[in-house]
Amino acid sequence: MQSLAVNYLTPFAMIGIFKTNIATQEDRQNILQAIRNRFEVGHCHVDLEDCDKVLRITEMKVQEDDVIEFVKKQGFYCDVLE
């Protein structure tokens, strides 16, 4: 009988949902590309039509605080959407 080992050192993937002030298609394209280049993530999207300019990242294998800090360093507001 085989046992199933769990690797607790590997972070599990999660979904991150953030409030931002990303307002233009150009800014959206640039920040999404920067996020993909910097972090191991799945799909990224910014909803420019939403009042909170929601940034949604799937399959995140990074802490939310790291994403927030990175987006802020790119010149945008970013915080966890409550």
matplotlib code that plots the C-alpha trace (Angstrom):
import matplotlib.pyplot as plt

x = [0.0, 1.3, 1.1, 0.3, 2.9, 2.0, 4.8, 4.1, 7.0, 5.2, 2.8, -0.7, -2.2, -4.9, -6.9, -6.1, -8.7, -7.4, -8.8, -6.6, -6.6, -5.5, -7.6, -6.4, -6.0, -2.3, -1.7, -3.7, -1.6, 1.7, 0.9, -0.5, 2.7, 4.8, 3.0, 3.3, 7.0, 7.6, 5.4, 4.2, 0.5, -2.3, -4.7, -4.6, -7.3, -8.1, -11.8, -11.6, -15.4, -15.7, -15.6, -12.8, -10.8, -10.5, -7.3, -8.0, -5.1, -5.7, -3.3, -1.2, 1.8, 2.9, 1.7, -0.9, 1.4, 4.1, 1.6, 0.4, 3.9, 4.9, 1.9, 2.5, 6.1, 4.7, 2.9, -0.6, -2.8, -3.4, -5.1, -7.0, -10.6, -12.8]
y = [0.0, 3.4, 6.4, 9.8, 12.3, 15.9, 18.5, 21.2, 23.3, 24.0, 26.9, 26.1, 28.1, 30.6, 33.4, 37.0, 39.8, 43.3, 46.8, 49.1, 52.4, 51.0, 53.0, 52.6, 49.7, 50.5, 50.5, 47.3, 45.6, 46.8, 45.8, 42.4, 41.6, 42.8, 40.6, 37.6, 38.2, 38.6, 35.9, 32.4, 33.0, 31.7, 34.1, 37.8, 40.4, 43.9, 44.9, 48.5, 48.9, 48.0, 51.0, 49.2, 48.4, 44.8, 42.9, 39.2, 36.7, 32.9, 30.2, 32.6, 31.0, 34.2, 36.1, 38.8, 41.3, 40.7, 41.4, 44.5, 45.8, 45.0, 46.8, 49.8, 50.0, 50.2, 53.4, 52.1, 51.8, 48.2, 46.5, 43.3, 43.8, 43.2]
z = [0.0, -1.0, 1.3, 0.1, 1.3, 1.5, 0.9, 3.4, 2.2, -1.2, -0.8, -2.0, -4.8, -3.9, -5.5, -4.7, -5.1, -4.7, -4.9, -7.2, -9.0, -12.3, -14.8, -18.4, -20.7, -21.1, -17.3, -17.0, -19.7, -18.2, -14.6, -15.6, -17.6, -14.7, -12.3, -14.6, -15.0, -11.3, -9.7, -10.4, -11.0, -13.2, -14.8, -14.0, -14.8, -13.9, -14.3, -15.4, -15.4, -11.7, -9.2, -7.3, -10.4, -9.1, -9.7, -9.6, -9.7, -9.8, -8.8, -6.6, -5.0, -3.4, -0.3, -0.8, 0.9, -1.7, -4.5, -2.8, -2.3, -5.9, -7.4, -5.1, -6.3, -9.9, -8.8, -8.2, -5.1, -4.1, -1.1, -0.4, -1.3, 1.8]

ax = plt.figure().add_subplot(projection="3d")
ax.plot(x, y, z, "-o")
ax.set_aspect("equal")
plt.show()
